[in-house]
């Protein structure tokens, strides 16, 4: 059984230029690691993203973040 996630073990993953020909170009997930974040996003999108991820930025979830 996986240990329960806490704010100190989670990270906010934000991709700019995400699938720019199909979406608005932004994807994000709060996850334990980048692989988990990508898996969550692909599950929501319903298809494999391949090489259209764009630029990744990461932020600790314990920090205030503004993005615009």
C-alpha positions in Angstrom: 0.0 0.0 0.0 1.3 3.5 -0.9 1.9 5.9 1.9 -0.7 8.7 2.0 0.3 11.8 0.0 0.9 15.0 2.0 1.4 18.6 1.0 5.2 18.1 1.3 5.2 15.1 -1.0 3.1 16.6 -3.7 4.1 19.0 -6.5 2.1 21.1 -9.0 3.2 20.3 -12.5 2.3 22.9 -15.2 2.9 22.5 -19.0 2.8 25.5 -21.4 2.3 24.8 -25.1 0.6 21.6 -24.3 -0.9 20.0 -27.4 -1.2 23.4 -29.0 -3.0 22.1 -32.1 -5.7 20.4 -30.0 -6.2 22.3 -26.8 -5.7 25.8 -25.2 -2.1 24.9 -24.6 -2.1 24.4 -20.8 -2.1 21.3 -18.7 -1.6 20.8 -15.0 -1.7 18.1 -12.3 -0.9 17.8 -8.6 1.1 14.6 -8.2 3.8 12.8 -6.4 6.2 12.9 -9.5 6.2 13.8 -13.2 5.3 10.3 -14.4 2.2 10.3 -12.1 1.3 13.8 -13.4 1.6 12.8 -17.0 -0.4 9.6 -16.4 -3.2 11.6 -14.7 -3.4 14.0 -17.6 -3.4 11.3 -20.3 -6.2 9.6 -18.4 -8.3 12.8 -18.4 -7.6 13.5 -22.1 -8.4 10.0 -23.1 -5.3 9.5 -25.4 -1.5 9.2 -25.3 0.1 12.7 -25.6 3.5 11.5 -27.0 5.8 14.5 -27.9 3.4 17.4 -27.5 3.9 18.1 -23.8 5.5 21.6 -24.1 7.5 23.3 -21.4 7.2 22.0 -17.8 7.3 24.2 -14.7 7.0 22.7 -11.2 5.9 24.3 -7.9 5.6 23.0 -4.4 2.0 22.9 -3.3 2.9 24.5 -0.1 3.8 27.7 -2.0 1.4 30.3 -3.3 1.5 30.4 -7.2 0.1 32.8 -9.7 0.2 32.1 -13.4 -0.8 34.3 -16.3 
